[in-house]
Amino acid sequence: LLQTQPVDKPIYSGPMDAASKVVKAEGFAGLYKGVTSPLAGQMFFRAGLFFGYARAKDIVGASADHPLRYFQAGAMAWSAATLFEAPIDFYKSQWQCQIIKAKQNPAYKPPYGSVADCVKATIKYSGAMGPYQGFGATLLRNIPAGGIYFGTFENLKIHFAKQNPSGVVTDSQIMMSGALGGMAYWSLFYPLDVIKSAIMTDSVNPAERQYKGFFDAAGKLYKQGGVKRFYAGVLPCLLRASPANAGMLYTVDKIKQYLA
């Protein structure tokens, strides 16, 4: 919501104001608006991401002796996983942006009563490529961000293990590595995510779109508010990134240990 709201007439002054207004207008269920699409596809995206990362590590030969190759494996894995992630994120964005438009214009009538309605509209206008509106922008973010994410996580684990007398990384160090990996991902590449979100919330009808592509969107967003425009909503994103990625990467790491 904070990423895509208009700069000249902002609806929300910050994350707490956004949360309180959404709850007041739609109840606590409003905080989860648009969650159906990501929940339905998240298991495929995450499964594809971590499976691809495991294979990519084997391909490039990532190990404690070749730590920089973890960055390469991460970039490879997340670029492949973008095939799953982009449509999930797109439909979530389309569904949620209706909140912004409704707040801007009381007479606004949401075009989609469900995510299924949005799917039908995208197929109608763009065929099989409809769900991939914003795919290029997502890929431009994911290639470097995926490398930083997994590379930071793995190299921090190697560092901690070397500092421990046992030579084994502890649970708390795994979680810290995951938290810092998530923070690195979002703090460095958040501006690219803002551009991606702008493209994904644009009209599904090509004739009505305001952005012609990634660089056109970047230029128009800059005109709206300068560099600051690319950091709209960064605070709640960073507050979520640390615990969310600490928990996720810790869970994946422990499952791998149990299955080994």
CORRA-V283174 format. One line per field, one symbol per residue. ss: DSSP state (A for helix, B for strand, O for the rest). psi: psi as a letter, one per 30 degrees, with the letter a starting at -180 (. if undefined). burial: I if it has 24 or more other C-alpha atoms within 12 Angstrom, else O. A space follows every 50 residues. Layout:
ss->???
psi->???
burial->???
This chain:
ss->OOOOOOOOOOOOOOAAAAAAAAAAAAOAAAAAOOAAAAAAAAAAAAAAAA AAAAAAAAAAOOBOOBOOAAAAAAAAAAAAAAAAAAAAAAAAAAAAAAAA AAAAOOOOOOOOOOAAAAAAAAAAAAAAAAAAOOAAAAAAAAAAAAAAAA AAAAAAAAAAAAAOOOOOOOAAAAAAAAAAAAAAAAAAAAAAAAAAAAAA OOOOOAAAOOOOOAAAAAAAAAAAAAAAAAAOOAAAAAAAAAAAAAAAAA AAAAAAAAAO
psi->eeeflkeeikekfaeeeeeeeeeeeglffffgkgfeeeeefeeeeeeeee eeeeeeeeefhklffifffeeeeeeeefeeffeeeeeeeeeeeeefffee eeeejffkjkfkfleeeeeeeeeeegbffefgkgeeeeeeeeeeeeeeee eeeeeeeeeeeffkefgkkleeeeeeeeeeeeeeeeeegeeeeeeeeeef glkfjefgkfkfaeeeeeeeeefegaeffggkgeeeeeeeeeeefeeeee eeeeeeeef.
burial->IIIIIOIOOIIIOOIOOIIOOIOOOOOOOOOOIIIOIIOOIOOOIIOIII IIIIOIIOOOOIOOOOIIIIIIIIIIIIIIIIIIIIIIIIIIIIIIIIII IOIOOOOOOOIIOOIOOIIOIIOOOOOOOIIIIIIIIIIIIIIIIIIIII IIIIIIIIOIOOOOOOOOIIOOIIIIIIIIIIIIIIIIIIIIIIIIIIII IIIIOOOOOOIOIIOOIIOOIOOOOOOOIIIIIIOIIIOOIIOOIIIIII OIIOOOOOOO
